Amino acid sequence: MKRRGFTLIEVLIASVITTVVAGSVMGTIRAITECTQALDISAQAMARVARADARIADHANRARMILDQSALELLLWLPTEPFTSSATNTSDYDSIQANELAWYVMNTSAGTLSLVYTTNRNDLTKYSLSTNWANLRTALTSQGSLTTVVVLEGLTKDPNSSRESGFRVQDNDPCSVRRFSFDGYMRDDLGGLNVQFSGRLLNAQNHPDCQ
C-alpha cells in the first residue's frame, strides 16, 4: 500500500494554524512579561516609599518642634541630648544647635524629596527660635556646610489636579504646630503611586521662647 502524502492545501492550513497558535502563545507570554514587569516596578516603588516613610516617621518621633515649613520645605528640631532635668542639661536641651536641624526639601524640577543636614555632626552653633531658617539653609548651602541625601525620587505633579508634590501647610507657628503632611505622586514609569507622609510630634516640650 502506498502512503498518501499531504496535499498543498493541507500544508497551508497546518501552517496557518501553527502561525495563529504561535502568535497567540507569544502574545500571552508578552502580556505575562509586561504584567510581571509592571508588578515588579510597583513593588520597587512601594519599597522606596516604605523606606522614606520609616525615615520620616523616626524623625517625627524624635523631633521636639517643627521650626519651619512651606510647600517645599520642612524643618525639624531633633535634640541630640536626652532630657535629665539637670541645670546644665536643661540649658543644652533648650538650645537649638546646628547639628540638630533636619530639613526635608522637595525639589520639583528634579522630582526628589531630600533630607538635608549639617555635614559637621559636632557643630554646636546655637540659633534662636526667631531665626530665618530659609535664609540659614541658603547660607549654609553656599558655604558647603550641608549634606543632602535623596529620600525619594521620581516625584511629579498629580495627573488629576496638576498639583505639585509637596507639604500641605495649615499653619507655620512653631510653638503650636505639631503635625505635618506631604502629598505626592510618583511618575508612571516608577509605579504611578500616590504618596502620602504625615507625622505628629510626640515630644510636648516647646522652646522656652514659646512661653
N, C-alpha and C positions, 0 to 999 in steps of 0.2 A: 504494500500500500504506500502510495506516495504521500508525503507530508505536505499539507497545504500551508503556504506562506501567508503573510499579512498583505492585504491589499493596500494600495496607496491611501485610500480613504480611511482605512482603519489606523494606519500610521499617523495620518494627520490628526484624526480625532484623539488618539492617545497623546500626541504632542500637545494639543490644545489643553487637554485635561491636566497633563503634567504641569504645564505652564501656569494654569489657573491655580492648581493646588500649591505649587511652589510660591507663587505670588501671595497667596493667602497666608501661607506659613511665614514668609518673610515679613509680611505686614504685621502679623501677630507678634513676631519676635521684635520688630521695630517698636511697636506700641508698648510692649512689656519693658523694653530697654529704656524708652523715653519716660515711662511711668516710674521706673526704678530710679532713674537719674533725678527726676523731679522730687521723689520722696527723699533721696539722699541729700539734695540741696536743702529741702525743708528741714531735715533732721540736723544738718550742719548749722543752719540759721538759728534753729531753736536752741542748739547747744551754745552758740555765741551769745544769744540773748540771755540765756540762763546764767552764763558766767558773768556777764555785765550786771545782771540783776543782783547776783550774790555779792559782787564787789560794792555796789551802791548800797545794798542793804546793810552790809557790815559797817560802812562809814556812817550811815544813818543811825545805827545802833550806838556808835561811839561818839557821835557829834554832840557838842554842847549847844551850839547855836547855828542857825542859818544866817551868816553875816551879810550876805547879799545875794540877790537873784534877779535875773532878767530872762527874757525869752531864750537867750543863747548862753547864759552862764548861771552857775550855782556855786556859791562859796560856803563850804562847811568849816566850822572850827572844831578841830579834833584834838583836845587836850592830850598831851603826852604824859602828864603826871597823874598818878592815882590820887584821889582826894582822901586826905587823912585828918583834916581839920586843924592841923598844927599851924602856928602863925606863919612860918616860912612856907609851908606847903600851900596855904590858902593864898598867899601873895603870888606864888608861882602859878597856881591853878587858875587864878583870876586874870593872868596876863595872856594876851593873845600874842603868840610868838610865831615867827616866820615858818618854823618847821611844823606848825600845827594847822597850816592853811591847806585846804584841798579844794581846788576849783574843778568843776565839771564844765567843759566848754563844748558847745555844739558848733561845728564848722559846716555851714550849709553848702559852701562851694565844694568842699572835699567830701561831704556826706559822712562826717565822723563825729562821734562823741568821745571826748578825750578827758583823761584825768591829768591835771596839771598841779605840780607841787614843787617846792624849793629843792634844788639839787643837793645843797648842803643840808643834810638832816640834823646838823648840830647848830644851825643858825637860830640863835635865841633872840634875834631882834624883836623888840616889843612894839605893838601897834595899838592905837586907841580904837575904841568901838566906832568912832566917827570917821575913821579912815576912808578915803575914797578908794575902794577896793579895785574898781576897774582901772583907775589910773595906776595903782600899785602894781597890778599884774602887767600892765603895759611897760612900766619902768623896769620891773624885774626881767621881763622878756627881753628888752633891749640890752640889759646887762648880761644876758646869757645865764641867769640865775635859776631858771625854771626847767624842769624835766616834764616832757609830755608823753603820756602813754595812751595809745588809742584803745578805748574800751569797747567800742562797737563801730563798725564801718558799714558802708552800703546804705546809709540812711538817705531818704529823699522826701519829696512832698507827698502828702496824702493824695492819691489819684482822684479821690471823690470830692475833696474840698480844696485841693491845691494849697493846703496849709503846710507850712514848713515844719519839719521835725524840730521840737524844742520844748522848753519848760513852760508850763502854764502857771503864770504868776497871778495870784489873787491879791497879795499884799507884800510889801517889802520892808516892813518894820522888824528888824532883827530881834527886838525884845518881845514880840508877840507871835511871830510866825514860827510854827513848829512842824509844818508839813511842806512837802514839795511833790511835784509830779512832773513827769516827762511823757510826752506823746510823740511817737514817731512811726515811720513806715519804711520798711526795707525794700530795696529795689526788687523788681520781679525776678531778675536773674539770680537773686540771692534768697528767694523764697517768698517774697511779697508779703511778709508778715506785718501785722500791726504790732508796734512795740509800745509797751506802757510800763513805766517805772514809777513808783511812788515810795515815799518814806515819811515816817513820823518819828521825830526826835524823842527818845525816851528819857534823856537827861533833862531834868526840870530846873537845873541851876542856870539862871541867866547871868550875864555880866553885871558887875556891881553898878555900872553906869545906867542900868535899866531901872534902878530903884529911885 
